[in-house]
Amino acid sequence: MSRGFTPKIVTANALVEGDAVYLTADDRWSRDHAEAELIEDEAHAQLRLLGADRQRDLVVGAYLAEARQGPNGPEPVHFREAFRTRGPSNYPHGKQEAGHV
């Protein structure tokens, strides 16, 4: 018996900077996970992923990541995705340097 579809977001890496970015409902790429479109339908998720894959001039490595609704928008479910929201870990720069962590 197959498991039901779990909510997802579309995520990728910004082509130039390499930051983790998230596809919003209005077709923008945001560096804020909470702005991501939380997708609750499998067919819609696949369509959004196909659209993201075609934006190779902006992002690379687009994929669907599990998420759940939180008080301020979608929240990561898995450690890997939570880690990606904080930016690189080798030294403070990007999101960490700007104090967005």
LOPA-808891 format. One record per residue (C-alpha): chain; z, y, x. Coordinates in nm, 4 decimals, always signed. Example, Ala and Ser with C-alpha at 12.3 -4.5 7.8 and 13.67 -1.06 7.14 Angstrom:
2
{atom "A" {+0.7800 -0.4500 +1.2300}};
{atom "A" {+0.7140 -0.1060 +1.3670}};
This chain:
101
{atom "A" {+0.0000 +0.0000 +0.0000}};
{atom "A" {-0.1022 +0.3349 +0.1458}};
{atom "A" {+0.1359 +0.6227 +0.1857}};
{atom "A" {+0.0694 +0.9350 -0.0200}};
{atom "A" {-0.0751 +1.2485 +0.1355}};
{atom "A" {+0.1823 +1.4690 +0.3053}};
{atom "A" {+0.1304 +1.8474 +0.3212}};
{atom "A" {-0.0610 +1.9696 +0.6250}};
{atom "A" {-0.1682 +2.2833 +0.8061}};
{atom "A" {-0.4748 +2.3345 +1.0256}};
{atom "A" {-0.3823 +2.4189 +1.3834}};
{atom "A" {-0.5787 +2.4678 +1.7040}};
{atom "A" {-0.5659 +2.6578 +2.0313}};
{atom "A" {-0.7137 +3.0052 +2.0699}};
{atom "A" {-1.0221 +2.9732 +2.2879}};
{atom "A" {-0.9503 +3.2642 +2.5218}};
{atom "A" {-0.5686 +3.2764 +2.5465}};
{atom "A" {-0.4874 +2.9129 +2.4742}};
{atom "A" {-0.2071 +2.9982 +2.2299}};
{atom "A" {-0.1362 +2.7699 +1.9367}};
{atom "A" {-0.2899 +2.9237 +1.6261}};
{atom "A" {-0.2750 +2.8367 +1.2579}};
{atom "A" {-0.5383 +2.8774 +0.9857}};
{atom "A" {-0.4269 +3.1027 +0.7015}};
{atom "A" {-0.5324 +3.0843 +0.3369}};
{atom "A" {-0.7506 +3.3954 +0.3907}};
{atom "A" {-0.9378 +3.2334 +0.6829}};
{atom "A" {-0.7633 +3.4113 +0.9703}};
{atom "A" {-0.6144 +3.2481 +1.2780}};
{atom "A" {-0.2497 +3.3506 +1.3151}};
{atom "A" {-0.0079 +3.2833 +1.5987}};
{atom "A" {+0.2721 +3.2681 +1.3375}};
{atom "A" {+0.3245 +2.9174 +1.1956}};
{atom "A" {+0.4814 +3.0631 +0.8801}};
{atom "A" {+0.1493 +3.2316 +0.7914}};
{atom "A" {-0.0411 +2.9006 +0.7885}};
{atom "A" {-0.1936 +2.7730 +0.4673}};
{atom "A" {+0.0114 +2.4757 +0.3468}};
{atom "A" {-0.2438 +2.2281 +0.2150}};
{atom "A" {-0.1239 +1.9711 -0.0378}};
{atom "A" {-0.4565 +1.8061 -0.1227}};
{atom "A" {-0.6232 +1.5617 +0.1176}};
{atom "A" {-0.9815 +1.6561 +0.0284}};
{atom "A" {-0.9049 +2.0273 +0.0676}};
{atom "A" {-0.7367 +1.9564 +0.4024}};
{atom "A" {-1.0460 +1.7781 +0.5309}};
{atom "A" {-1.2710 +2.0648 +0.4179}};
{atom "A" {-1.0497 +2.3222 +0.5899}};
{atom "A" {-1.0517 +2.1134 +0.9082}};
{atom "A" {-1.4328 +2.0901 +0.9011}};
{atom "A" {-1.4512 +2.4671 +0.8661}};
{atom "A" {-1.2130 +2.5128 +1.1594}};
{atom "A" {-1.4201 +2.2782 +1.3741}};
{atom "A" {-1.7196 +2.5079 +1.3241}};
{atom "A" {-1.5313 +2.8070 +1.4691}};
{atom "A" {-1.5843 +2.7023 +1.8315}};
{atom "A" {-1.6256 +3.0641 +1.9362}};
{atom "A" {-1.2600 +3.1258 +1.8405}};
{atom "A" {-1.0640 +2.7979 +1.8696}};
{atom "A" {-1.0654 +2.4544 +2.0284}};
{atom "A" {-0.8999 +2.1268 +1.9366}};
{atom "A" {-0.8454 +2.1880 +1.5657}};
{atom "A" {-0.6431 +1.9213 +1.3835}};
{atom "A" {-0.4208 +1.8673 +1.0809}};
{atom "A" {-0.0466 +1.8759 +1.1406}};
{atom "A" {+0.2223 +1.7748 +0.8950}};
{atom "A" {+0.4323 +2.0610 +0.7611}};
{atom "A" {+0.6797 +2.1316 +0.4841}};
{atom "A" {+0.7491 +2.4397 +0.2765}};
{atom "A" {+1.0367 +2.6438 +0.4135}};
{atom "A" {+1.2006 +2.9641 +0.2928}};
{atom "A" {+0.9578 +3.1815 +0.4944}};
{atom "A" {+0.6445 +2.9677 +0.4766}};
{atom "A" {+0.5354 +2.6356 +0.6259}};
{atom "A" {+0.7648 +2.4775 +0.8854}};
{atom "A" {+0.6775 +2.2078 +1.1403}};
{atom "A" {+0.7832 +1.8523 +1.0639}};
{atom "A" {+0.7459 +1.6977 +1.4092}};
{atom "A" {+0.8996 +1.8032 +1.7399}};
{atom "A" {+0.5571 +1.8509 +1.9011}};
{atom "A" {+0.4565 +2.1092 +1.6456}};
{atom "A" {+0.7920 +2.2880 +1.6622}};
{atom "A" {+0.7509 +2.3013 +2.0414}};
{atom "A" {+0.4001 +2.4489 +2.0092}};
{atom "A" {+0.5331 +2.7363 +1.7941}};
{atom "A" {+0.7415 +2.8577 +2.0910}};
{atom "A" {+0.4524 +2.8851 +2.3349}};
{atom "A" {+0.4329 +2.7667 +2.6982}};
{atom "A" {+0.7552 +2.6411 +2.8520}};
{atom "A" {+0.6919 +2.6818 +3.2244}};
{atom "A" {+0.8101 +3.0472 +3.2365}};
{atom "A" {+0.8640 +3.3263 +2.9829}};
{atom "A" {+0.5296 +3.4715 +2.8791}};
{atom "A" {+0.3319 +3.5123 +2.5596}};
{atom "A" {+0.5486 +3.4536 +2.2540}};
{atom "A" {+0.8615 +3.3975 +2.4625}};
{atom "A" {+0.8250 +3.7202 +2.6616}};
{atom "A" {+0.7583 +3.9194 +2.3445}};
{atom "A" {+1.0798 +3.7840 +2.1919}};
{atom "A" {+0.9114 +3.5981 +1.9044}};
{atom "A" {+1.0993 +3.2744 +1.9690}};
